Amino acid sequence: MSAPFARTDTPLCVVVLTYVAPLDAIDARMKEHVAWLAKGYAEGVFLASGRQIPRTGGVILIRGEKAAVEAVVATDPFVSGGLATAEITAFTASMVLPGIAELLA
């Protein structure tokens, strides 16, 4: 019987964005932020993203070492525009569902 998980050493980061500006300012830059997200997905670096509940910021799961992720996050229009701060937590995905391991390879 095989294990219900796969082992990997893929470096990942969880990015938590916290809005420091009013939502109308966030909404005014949302199109730019979504374009930035689309670029990250197209490059195969971003794995998941979405709004926090309640809407106080967002969360992004990004493939890569912390220094590289910091450089990418610095280019987010919300962060570079002073509308949000970013907390980046690096971790190694040592256990994942088998299907996810294939995506991380």
C-alpha positions as CSV (number, residue, x, y, z in Angstrom):
1,M,0.0,0.0,0.0
2,S,1.4,3.4,-1.0
3,A,1.5,6.4,1.3
4,P,-1.4,8.9,0.9
5,F,1.2,11.6,0.3
6,A,4.3,12.3,-1.8
7,R,7.7,13.6,-0.6
8,T,9.3,16.6,-2.2
9,D,11.8,19.3,-1.3
10,T,10.2,22.1,-3.2
11,P,10.8,25.5,-1.7
12,L,7.6,27.5,-1.4
13,C,6.5,30.8,0.2
14,V,3.2,31.9,1.6
15,V,2.7,35.6,1.1
16,V,0.2,37.4,3.2
17,L,-0.7,40.9,1.9
18,T,-2.3,43.3,4.4
19,Y,-4.0,46.4,3.0
20,V,-2.8,49.6,4.6
21,A,-4.9,51.8,2.3
22,P,-8.7,52.2,2.0
23,L,-10.5,49.7,-0.2
24,D,-11.3,52.3,-2.8
25,A,-7.6,52.8,-3.3
26,I,-7.1,49.1,-3.5
27,D,-9.9,48.8,-6.0
28,A,-8.4,51.5,-8.1
29,R,-5.2,49.5,-8.6
30,M,-6.9,46.0,-8.8
31,K,-6.6,45.7,-12.5
32,E,-2.8,46.2,-12.3
33,H,-2.6,43.8,-9.4
34,V,-4.5,41.1,-11.3
35,A,-2.3,41.6,-14.4
36,W,0.7,41.1,-12.1
37,L,-0.9,37.9,-10.7
38,A,-1.5,36.7,-14.3
39,K,2.1,37.2,-15.2
40,G,3.2,35.1,-12.1
41,Y,0.8,32.3,-13.1
42,A,2.0,32.4,-16.8
43,E,5.6,32.0,-15.5
44,G,4.5,29.0,-13.5
45,V,5.6,30.6,-10.2
46,F,2.3,31.4,-8.6
47,L,0.3,28.4,-7.5
48,A,-2.7,29.8,-5.7
49,S,-4.0,33.2,-4.6
50,G,-7.1,34.9,-3.2
51,R,-8.6,37.4,-0.9
52,Q,-8.5,37.1,2.9
53,I,-11.9,36.8,4.6
54,P,-12.8,39.4,5.7
55,R,-11.3,41.5,2.9
56,T,-8.2,42.9,4.7
57,G,-5.7,41.7,2.2
58,G,-4.7,38.6,0.2
59,V,-2.8,35.4,0.3
60,I,-0.5,34.0,-2.5
61,L,1.3,30.7,-2.6
62,I,4.5,31.1,-4.7
63,R,7.1,28.6,-5.8
64,G,10.7,29.6,-5.0
65,E,13.3,30.5,-2.4
66,K,12.5,33.5,-0.1
67,A,14.9,36.0,-1.7
68,A,13.5,35.4,-5.2
69,V,9.9,35.6,-3.9
70,E,10.7,38.9,-2.0
71,A,12.0,40.4,-5.3
72,V,8.8,39.3,-7.1
73,V,6.5,40.6,-4.4
74,A,8.2,43.9,-4.4
75,T,6.9,44.4,-7.9
76,D,3.2,43.9,-6.9
77,P,1.4,47.2,-7.6
78,F,-0.2,47.0,-4.2
79,V,3.2,46.7,-2.4
80,S,5.2,49.0,-4.6
81,G,2.4,51.6,-4.4
82,G,2.4,51.5,-0.6
83,L,-1.2,50.1,-0.5
84,A,-0.3,46.8,1.2
85,T,2.5,45.2,3.2
86,A,3.7,41.7,2.5
87,E,4.7,39.1,5.1
88,I,6.6,36.2,3.4
89,T,6.9,32.8,5.1
90,A,9.3,30.3,3.4
91,F,8.8,26.6,3.9
92,T,9.8,23.4,2.2
93,A,7.0,21.2,1.0
94,S,8.2,17.9,2.4
95,M,4.8,16.2,2.1
96,V,2.1,16.9,-0.4
97,L,-0.8,15.1,-2.2
98,P,0.6,13.0,-5.1
99,G,-1.1,15.2,-7.7
100,I,0.4,18.3,-6.2
101,A,3.8,16.8,-6.2
102,E,3.6,16.4,-10.0
103,L,2.7,20.1,-10.3
104,L,5.7,21.1,-8.1
105,A,8.2,19.0,-10.1
